[in-house]
Amino acid sequence: MIQNRVLSLVGLATRAGKTASGEFMTEKEVKSGRAALVIVAGDASDNTKRKFCNMCGFYKVPIYFYGDKDTLGHAMGKEFRASLAILDKGFAKGIQKQIETEGNSIA
């Protein structure tokens, strides 16, 4: 149930134009300072996870491992996505709250 809330918020943020997805766009938004939250799929490669962990640590952007590529992509209305950035602080706060309520750990 809570997972659906997280994915619903991701979908809502996408429809509002407040997300960037895909490895290149997520990295670009983190480095530009626009990313308020990064979500990486749990089944992403170890290299991708390590890359975003290090990058988000350096730029002080919260990062979570959540769901899988298909689930994240489906929530965004796209095929599959290993990573996405939430660009709006309000959406980011709501998504973080739901993920923490579920008990997923921050990376």
C-alpha positions as CSV (number, residue, x, y, z in Angstrom):
1,M,0.0,0.0,0.0
2,I,2.7,2.5,1.0
3,Q,4.8,1.5,-2.0
4,N,1.9,2.6,-4.2
5,R,1.9,6.0,-2.5
6,V,5.6,6.4,-3.3
7,L,5.1,5.4,-6.9
8,S,2.0,7.6,-7.1
9,L,4.0,10.6,-5.9
10,V,6.7,9.8,-8.5
11,G,4.1,9.6,-11.2
12,L,2.5,12.9,-10.1
13,A,5.9,14.6,-10.0
14,T,6.6,13.3,-13.5
15,R,3.3,14.6,-14.9
16,A,4.1,18.0,-13.2
17,G,7.4,18.1,-15.0
18,K,9.4,17.9,-11.8
19,T,11.5,14.7,-12.5
20,A,14.6,13.8,-14.6
21,S,15.2,10.2,-15.4
22,G,18.0,8.1,-16.8
23,E,21.5,8.0,-15.7
24,F,22.7,11.0,-17.8
25,M,19.9,13.4,-16.9
26,T,19.9,12.4,-13.2
27,E,23.6,13.1,-13.0
28,K,23.2,16.4,-14.8
29,E,20.5,17.6,-12.3
30,V,22.5,16.5,-9.3
31,K,25.6,18.4,-10.5
32,S,23.6,21.5,-11.4
33,G,22.1,21.6,-7.9
34,R,18.5,21.2,-9.0
35,A,17.9,17.7,-7.7
36,A,16.1,17.6,-4.3
37,L,16.1,13.7,-4.1
38,V,17.6,10.8,-6.1
39,I,16.0,7.4,-6.3
40,V,18.0,4.5,-7.7
41,A,16.4,1.1,-8.5
42,G,17.4,-1.7,-6.2
43,D,18.3,-3.9,-9.1
44,A,20.6,-1.3,-10.7
45,S,24.2,-2.3,-11.3
46,D,26.6,-2.0,-8.4
47,N,28.6,0.5,-10.5
48,T,25.5,2.7,-10.9
49,K,24.7,2.5,-7.2
50,R,28.2,3.4,-6.2
51,K,28.4,6.3,-8.7
52,F,25.2,7.9,-7.4
53,C,26.0,7.2,-3.7
54,N,29.3,9.0,-4.1
55,M,27.9,11.8,-6.2
56,C,24.9,12.4,-3.9
57,G,27.2,12.4,-0.8
58,F,29.4,15.0,-2.4
59,Y,26.6,17.3,-3.5
60,K,24.5,16.6,-0.3
61,V,21.5,15.2,-2.1
62,P,19.4,12.5,-0.3
63,I,19.5,9.2,-2.1
64,Y,17.3,6.1,-1.7
65,F,17.4,2.6,-3.3
66,Y,13.8,1.8,-4.1
67,G,11.8,-0.7,-6.1
68,D,13.2,-2.1,-9.4
69,K,13.8,-0.6,-12.9
70,D,10.5,-1.8,-14.3
71,T,8.5,-0.4,-11.3
72,L,10.2,3.0,-11.4
73,G,9.8,3.2,-15.2
74,H,6.1,2.2,-15.0
75,A,5.4,4.8,-12.3
76,M,6.9,7.5,-14.7
77,G,5.0,6.2,-17.7
78,K,8.2,5.1,-19.4
79,E,9.9,1.8,-20.1
80,F,12.4,1.2,-17.4
81,R,14.5,3.6,-15.4
82,A,17.5,2.8,-13.1
83,S,17.7,6.3,-11.7
84,L,15.6,9.4,-11.4
85,A,15.9,12.8,-9.7
86,I,13.0,14.7,-8.1
87,L,13.4,18.4,-8.8
88,D,10.7,19.8,-6.5
89,K,11.4,20.1,-2.8
90,G,7.7,19.5,-1.9
91,F,7.5,16.2,-3.9
92,A,10.9,15.2,-2.5
93,K,9.8,15.7,1.1
94,G,6.6,13.7,0.5
95,I,8.4,10.9,-1.2
96,Q,11.1,10.8,1.5
97,K,8.4,10.7,4.2
98,Q,6.6,7.7,2.5
99,I,9.8,5.8,1.9
100,E,10.9,6.3,5.6
101,T,7.5,5.2,6.8
102,E,7.9,2.0,4.8
103,G,11.2,1.4,6.5
104,N,13.6,1.6,3.6
105,S,17.0,2.8,4.6
106,I,18.8,5.8,3.2
107,A,21.9,5.0,1.3
